[in-house]
């Protein structure tokens, strides 16, 4: 029973970590909107979540061939797992950041991050309520 509860929270924690990483990428794109030659980056969230929750090393992750190598955190991705955004319009400075797309993606990711937090809070609250004795009601 406890194992199922832990697995659900682990999944949501991994999703939250990936959402935070995606938010960082989108913020970087917005911050570099005026940088000549900057190419916008993003991640395939569904694929990243699948790779992170399967427990198998993703093909985009670096292999640790020596015991002294640092391991990536759960849900972290190497730079090779990121996608480049195709420019929606041609720019003279070769910058591929589309501010309308980035703002919309930022807002969508923020809402989903908040929803994941609420789900975790609700799950924890439900578990705490289930552990109360009837006299604490």
TORKOL-4160 file (C-alpha; in steps of 0.2 Angstrom, whole numbers, padded with zeros to 4 digits, m for minus):
137
<pt num="1" X="0000" Y="0000" Z="0000"/>
<pt num="2" X="0014" Y="0012" Z="0005"/>
<pt num="3" X="0023" Y="0007" Z="m0010"/>
<pt num="4" X="0009" Y="0013" Z="m0022"/>
<pt num="5" X="0008" Y="0030" Z="m0013"/>
<pt num="6" X="0027" Y="0032" Z="m0014"/>
<pt num="7" X="0026" Y="0028" Z="m0033"/>
<pt num="8" X="0013" Y="0041" Z="m0036"/>
<pt num="9" X="0022" Y="0054" Z="m0027"/>
<pt num="10" X="0039" Y="0050" Z="m0035"/>
<pt num="11" X="0030" Y="0051" Z="m0053"/>
<pt num="12" X="0023" Y="0068" Z="m0048"/>
<pt num="13" X="0040" Y="0074" Z="m0041"/>
<pt num="14" X="0049" Y="0069" Z="m0057"/>
<pt num="15" X="0036" Y="0078" Z="m0067"/>
<pt num="16" X="0038" Y="0093" Z="m0057"/>
<pt num="17" X="0057" Y="0093" Z="m0059"/>
<pt num="18" X="0055" Y="0091" Z="m0078"/>
<pt num="19" X="0043" Y="0106" Z="m0078"/>
<pt num="20" X="0055" Y="0117" Z="m0069"/>
<pt num="21" X="0069" Y="0112" Z="m0081"/>
<pt num="22" X="0057" Y="0116" Z="m0096"/>
<pt num="23" X="0053" Y="0133" Z="m0088"/>
<pt num="24" X="0071" Y="0137" Z="m0086"/>
<pt num="25" X="0074" Y="0133" Z="m0105"/>
<pt num="26" X="0059" Y="0144" Z="m0110"/>
<pt num="27" X="0065" Y="0158" Z="m0099"/>
<pt num="28" X="0082" Y="0157" Z="m0107"/>
<pt num="29" X="0074" Y="0158" Z="m0124"/>
<pt num="30" X="0065" Y="0174" Z="m0119"/>
<pt num="31" X="0080" Y="0182" Z="m0111"/>
<pt num="32" X="0090" Y="0179" Z="m0127"/>
<pt num="33" X="0077" Y="0185" Z="m0139"/>
<pt num="34" X="0088" Y="0199" Z="m0145"/>
<pt num="35" X="0104" Y="0189" Z="m0146"/>
<pt num="36" X="0110" Y="0188" Z="m0164"/>
<pt num="37" X="0112" Y="0170" Z="m0169"/>
<pt num="38" X="0103" Y="0162" Z="m0154"/>
<pt num="39" X="0093" Y="0147" Z="m0157"/>
<pt num="40" X="0078" Y="0143" Z="m0146"/>
<pt num="41" X="0079" Y="0127" Z="m0136"/>
<pt num="42" X="0065" Y="0116" Z="m0129"/>
<pt num="43" X="0062" Y="0098" Z="m0124"/>
<pt num="44" X="0049" Y="0085" Z="m0128"/>
<pt num="45" X="0041" Y="0084" Z="m0111"/>
<pt num="46" X="0031" Y="0068" Z="m0114"/>
<pt num="47" X="0047" Y="0059" Z="m0120"/>
<pt num="48" X="0057" Y="0066" Z="m0106"/>
<pt num="49" X="0045" Y="0060" Z="m0093"/>
<pt num="50" X="0044" Y="0043" Z="m0101"/>
<pt num="51" X="0063" Y="0041" Z="m0100"/>
<pt num="52" X="0064" Y="0048" Z="m0082"/>
<pt num="53" X="0050" Y="0036" Z="m0075"/>
<pt num="54" X="0056" Y="0020" Z="m0084"/>
<pt num="55" X="0071" Y="0020" Z="m0073"/>
<pt num="56" X="0082" Y="0016" Z="m0089"/>
<pt num="57" X="0095" Y="0027" Z="m0095"/>
<pt num="58" X="0089" Y="0038" Z="m0109"/>
<pt num="59" X="0099" Y="0038" Z="m0125"/>
<pt num="60" X="0102" Y="0056" Z="m0123"/>
<pt num="61" X="0110" Y="0054" Z="m0106"/>
<pt num="62" X="0129" Y="0052" Z="m0104"/>
<pt num="63" X="0135" Y="0035" Z="m0099"/>
<pt num="64" X="0146" Y="0034" Z="m0083"/>
<pt num="65" X="0160" Y="0023" Z="m0087"/>
<pt num="66" X="0170" Y="0026" Z="m0071"/>
<pt num="67" X="0164" Y="0026" Z="m0053"/>
<pt num="68" X="0171" Y="0044" Z="m0051"/>
<pt num="69" X="0159" Y="0051" Z="m0064"/>
<pt num="70" X="0145" Y="0062" Z="m0058"/>
<pt num="71" X="0127" Y="0056" Z="m0061"/>
<pt num="72" X="0113" Y="0066" Z="m0067"/>
<pt num="73" X="0099" Y="0070" Z="m0055"/>
<pt num="74" X="0083" Y="0060" Z="m0058"/>
<pt num="75" X="0073" Y="0069" Z="m0071"/>
<pt num="76" X="0088" Y="0079" Z="m0077"/>
<pt num="77" X="0093" Y="0079" Z="m0095"/>
<pt num="78" X="0109" Y="0081" Z="m0104"/>
<pt num="79" X="0110" Y="0095" Z="m0117"/>
<pt num="80" X="0109" Y="0082" Z="m0131"/>
<pt num="81" X="0091" Y="0078" Z="m0127"/>
<pt num="82" X="0085" Y="0096" Z="m0131"/>
<pt num="83" X="0077" Y="0101" Z="m0147"/>
<pt num="84" X="0080" Y="0117" Z="m0157"/>
<pt num="85" X="0065" Y="0127" Z="m0161"/>
<pt num="86" X="0062" Y="0131" Z="m0180"/>
<pt num="87" X="0060" Y="0150" Z="m0183"/>
<pt num="88" X="0043" Y="0154" Z="m0188"/>
<pt num="89" X="0049" Y="0169" Z="m0198"/>
<pt num="90" X="0066" Y="0174" Z="m0205"/>
<pt num="91" X="0076" Y="0187" Z="m0195"/>
<pt num="92" X="0091" Y="0196" Z="m0201"/>
<pt num="93" X="0101" Y="0191" Z="m0186"/>
<pt num="94" X="0097" Y="0173" Z="m0187"/>
<pt num="95" X="0088" Y="0172" Z="m0170"/>
<pt num="96" X="0075" Y="0159" Z="m0169"/>
<pt num="97" X="0065" Y="0165" Z="m0154"/>
<pt num="98" X="0047" Y="0168" Z="m0157"/>
<pt num="99" X="0041" Y="0179" Z="m0142"/>
<pt num="100" X="0023" Y="0174" Z="m0145"/>
<pt num="101" X="0026" Y="0156" Z="m0145"/>
<pt num="102" X="0038" Y="0157" Z="m0130"/>
<pt num="103" X="0025" Y="0167" Z="m0120"/>
<pt num="104" X="0012" Y="0155" Z="m0124"/>
<pt num="105" X="0023" Y="0140" Z="m0119"/>
<pt num="106" X="0029" Y="0149" Z="m0103"/>
<pt num="107" X="0011" Y="0152" Z="m0098"/>
<pt num="108" X="0005" Y="0134" Z="m0102"/>
<pt num="109" X="0020" Y="0126" Z="m0093"/>
<pt num="110" X="0017" Y="0137" Z="m0078"/>
<pt num="111" X="m0001" Y="0131" Z="m0077"/>
<pt num="112" X="0004" Y="0113" Z="m0078"/>
<pt num="113" X="0018" Y="0116" Z="m0065"/>
<pt num="114" X="0005" Y="0123" Z="m0053"/>
<pt num="115" X="m0007" Y="0109" Z="m0057"/>
<pt num="116" X="0006" Y="0096" Z="m0052"/>
<pt num="117" X="0010" Y="0105" Z="m0036"/>
<pt num="118" X="m0009" Y="0105" Z="m0032"/>
<pt num="119" X="m0010" Y="0087" Z="m0035"/>
<pt num="120" X="0005" Y="0083" Z="m0024"/>
<pt num="121" X="m0002" Y="0094" Z="m0010"/>
<pt num="122" X="m0019" Y="0085" Z="m0012"/>
<pt num="123" X="m0011" Y="0068" Z="m0011"/>
<pt num="124" X="m0001" Y="0072" Z="0004"/>
<pt num="125" X="m0017" Y="0080" Z="0013"/>
<pt num="126" X="m0027" Y="0065" Z="0009"/>
<pt num="127" X="m0014" Y="0053" Z="0016"/>
<pt num="128" X="m0013" Y="0064" Z="0032"/>
<pt num="129" X="m0032" Y="0064" Z="0034"/>
<pt num="130" X="m0032" Y="0045" Z="0032"/>
<pt num="131" X="m0019" Y="0043" Z="0046"/>
<pt num="132" X="m0029" Y="0053" Z="0058"/>
<pt num="133" X="m0038" Y="0044" Z="0072"/>
<pt num="134" X="m0057" Y="0046" Z="0072"/>
<pt num="135" X="m0055" Y="0056" Z="0088"/>
<pt num="136" X="m0045" Y="0069" Z="0080"/>
<pt num="137" X="m0059" Y="0072" Z="0067"/>
